[in-house]
């Protein structure tokens, strides 16, 4: 998610950028494009049964075969060979998830593209759903959802998923992907909510947009603008649901210092309210020459790491106004690559992030 005029760290906001995921797309293609991402797929009844899925003594993923009399054509043994791991698994079928996106975009509209960090995060969510029931029937929120890929993957097992981003073009594209996935991916469309969230705004957001639309003069520009955004506005009950959510997601949202500041600002507002929450964040470090540093740096990464403290540090910080986030990097070597349509680079990282409120530390 990037806002209008957001500084990308050496990249002009109107300059076209290209995700490595789209390098195989037709050259000079303009407009939206549909890519397909494939991965093992289990019926929801199987995913709900934790005993069907386990790890063997070597740590390999084992999925039990169906009972005699079941449709054997729905079971196949597939070997997943990756740069990281290889193992056999028995799957119900192979899912091909269609995702609509742009091949290139300006920096403020990078949410119209699919980025590698979103694929890594999707792999992690698939893996968690295969080996445990931790994600079953939860309420989750994705920040800077873009095309909605990771949140849609999670929606297979979650009760409710809020896909949030900023700007009508990105939100409209995300909504189309959620709608089309509901039939091909066996989702309940009502379980996915597309909502606008500007990280620079306050939380909770306004919940009176529908009333404002009705109050605006018919045919006025104000009414037109409000109407276009009202379908992505919040209700009071949804705000309460988000504050009670336990899982948050984000992928490829760290690429400038300003954006990173805004991200942790909204994260503190969300995490300091309601239930205890955890964020899983995937990122890819991208290096550019910085005039300020007179060196090649990964834009936004140093700022990202600067927000982390260990719990002992949090206890001794005198300024109670400072946010206190604890970050733990996850070894992605232990996450099998289920999605085949990308190559994991050494610059990809996955983080588990918690917020430590002062009341939890005293």
N, C-alpha and C positions, 0 to 999 in steps of 0.2 A: 504494500500500500504506500503510495506517495501522493502528497498533496500538490496542488497547483503551485508552481514556483519552487518546489522543494529542491534544495541543493544536493546534487548527486555526488559531490566530491570530485570535481574535475570534468564532469560531463554536463553540457548545456541541457536545460530542461526540454528544449524542442528537438534535440538530437535523437535520431532513431537508434534504438538498442536492440540487440538480438540475443535471445537465450540459446545456449548451446544445444538444448533439447530440440530446437527447431532446425538444426543444420541440414537435416535430410528432407525438409519440406521443399516444394517447388520454388526455384529462384524467381525473383521478381513477381511473386504472387502478392496481390493486394487484397485486403478485406479479411474476413474471418475464414479460418481453416479448421478442419476437424481431424484430430489425431486420436489414435487408439492405443490404449495402454493395457497390456495383458498381465494377468496374474492368477494364481490358483484361487478357486472359488468354491466355497462350501455352502450347502443349503443352511439357512438360518437355524433350523432345528439342530443341525450338527454342531454349529458354533455354540449354541446354548448348552450343549452337553459337554462339560469339561472332560469327562472320562474318554471321549472320543479322541482327544488330542493330548499328546504327552511328548516328553523328550526321553530318548533312550539313554543308556549309561555313558555314551560318548557325546551326549548333548545334541544329537540329531533329532529333527522333528519327525514324529511318528504319528500318522493318522490311521486309526483302525478302519478296516474294511467293513462294508455293510454285511448284514446277516444274509444267510442263504435265502434265495428267493427275491432279493432286491435286484434292481436293474443293474447288471454288471457293466453295461455300457456307460454308466455314470461314474464308474470307478476306473481310474487309470493311474499307472505309476509314472511319475515324471521326475527326471533328474534335473535339479537346478544347479548349473555350473556357474559360479560367479568368480570374480577376482578375490573374493573373500572366503567363501565356503562352497562346498558341494554336498548335496544330500538328496536322498530319494524321499518322495512323499506321495501318498495316495490322495488324490483329490476328487471332489465331486465333478468338477469341470474346470475349464479355463475361462475366466471372465475377460471380456474385451470391453473396456470402458471408454466410451467416446467422449472427448473433451473438446469443446469449441474454444478457439483462441485466435489471437493475431500472431503472425509470424514475427513481425517487428512492432515496436511501439515507441512513443516518446517516453521519457523518464516518468512523468506524472501518471502514465497509464501502463506501467509495467505489469500491473495486475491483469492485463489482457493476455499475458503470455504464461506458459508453463515453465517453471524453473526447477533445476535439479534438486534443490533443497526440499521442494514440495514432494518430489518422488521419494527421496530418502525418508521424509516424515511419513509418507504413506506406507512405505515398507515397514517402518517401525510399528505403525498402527495395525497393519496386517499381522505382523508377527505376534504382537500382544494378543490379538483376538484369537490366534491359533493356539497359543500355549496357555492362556488363562481366561478367566471370565471377568477380569477387572474392568473391562470397558463395557460390559453388558448393561444396558438400560440406564446409562449415565446421561447427564446433561452436560454438554460440552460447548465451548465457544472457540471459533477460530478468528484470530485477529489478522487483518490483512489477507483475507482468504483468496483474493484474486479469482482464478478460474473455479475455485471451490474443490479442487481435486482431493486434497487430504481430508477435508470435512465430509465429503461424499463417501469416501472409503470408510470413515469412522461411522457414518450414519447407518451402515449395514447392521451394527450391533447396538449402537447407542439409542437411547430413548428420544432425545432431542439434540439437534445440533444447530447452533446459530452461526451462520457464515457472515462475517462482518467485513466491510471494506468501505471505501470512500469514493464517490463519484458515480453518476448514473450509468455511464458507459460500462464501467467495470461491474457494477451491481447487476445491470441487465444481462450481461454475458454470464455471470455467475448463476443467475436465476434460470437461464436457459439450460445450463449444464445440470443443475439440480433437477429440473423438470424432466429432461430426457433420460437422466440416469434412473429416475423412479421406476420406469418400465423395464429397462434393460438390466438393472442391477437389483431389482426386487425390493425397492425402497418404498416406504410410505412417504409420499411427498409432503404430507402435513408435518412430518417430523423434522423437516429442514426449514429454517427461517432465514431469509436473506435480509439483513438489516444494515443501515448506514451507520458508520461510527467514525467520526473525525477525532483522531487522537489528540488534537489540540483543544477540543471542546471539554466542557465539564462532564462529570458523571454524577448522578444519572442524567440521561438525555431528556429532552422534552417529550412528553407523551400526549400533547394536545394538537398534533398536526392535523388530524382529521377534522377537529373542530375549527381550526384555522382555515382549512379549505372551504368549509361551508360558510365561514364568515366573510371570505374574500368576495368582491363583486364578480358576478358571472361575466365571463369573457375577458377578465382582466389578466394582465401578465402575471400578477402575483398569484392568482388562482391557478394559472397554468403551471407555474413553477412549483407551487405547493402540491398540486395534484400529481405531478411527475415523481415527486419524492415521497408522497404519502404511503405508497405501497411498501417502502423500505423503512418506514418510521416505526417507533417503538410504542407498545402499550405498557401500561403500568404493571400488568401481570408478567409480561416478558422481562421487564427490568428486574422484577423480584426473582424470576426464574434464573436469569443470568447471575445474579448475586448469590444464588444458591448452587450454581454450577461448581463442580469439583475439578474439571479438566479444561485447560486452555491450550490452544495450539497456535503456532505461528511458523511460517517458513519464508525464508528469503526476505526478511523485513529489515535486515541490518546492512545498509550500504551507504549511509551518510551519518555524520555526527548529529545533525539537526533532527533527522528522522528517528534516530536512536533515542535522543532525549525525549521526543514526543511519545515514543513507544513505551518507555519506562514510566513516563508520567501517567498515561492512561492505565498502565498495568498496576501501578500503586493504588490508583483510585478504585480499580476493580477488586484487587486482592485484599484491600483493607476493609472490605465490606462483606458481610454474609459468611458463608462457610469457608473452611480452609481449602485452598486451591493449589494446584500445581500446573506449571506451564512446561510443555515440551516444545522446544524451539530448534528448528533446523536452519542452518545458514551455510553459505558458501563465501569464503573469503575471496574477494576480487581486488587485485592490486593495480593501483594507478599512481602516477607521479603526483605528489602533493607539493604545491607551491609553498604552503605554510611550513611543511617539514623539510622541503628540499630533498625529498627521498621518495622511494616507491613504498607505498603503504596500502594496507587493506582498509578501504574506506569504512569508517564506522566501527571497526572491530575493537580498536583500543578503547573507544568510548563505551562499547558494549561491555567489555571486561571490567571497566572502571566502576560499574554499578554493583559488582559482587563483593560481598564480605563473607567471612566465615562467621559462624554463630558467636564465637568468642569476641570477634571484633565488634559485632553488633551490640554486645553487652557493655562495651567500654566507650562507645561513641557518645560524646556529651550532647551533641546537637540532635535532639529528638525529632527534628523536622527532616533529617536525612532519611531517605528510604533505605531499607535493609533487605537486600535480595541475596539469597544463597544459591550459587550456581554449581552444578555438578555435570561435568562433561561425560557423555555416554560413549563407550567404545563401540563404534559402528561396525567393527570387525565381527561382533557378536550378533549382528542383525543381518539375516539372510537377505539377498536381493531377490525379491519376488517379482518386481516389475522389471521387464526385460529391456525396455526402450530407453535406457540411459546408461552411461558409464559413470561409476562413482569416482570422483577425483579426490586427491589427497587434501583438497581445500574444503571439503564438506565436513561439517561438524553437527552434532546433535547434543542439546543441553537440556537438563532437567532443572527447573528454576522454581524456588519457593520464596515466599515473602514472610519475613519474620516480624510480626508486629511486636511493639515494645512490651505489650502485656504478656507475650509468650516468653519473653526473655528475662523477666524479673522474678 
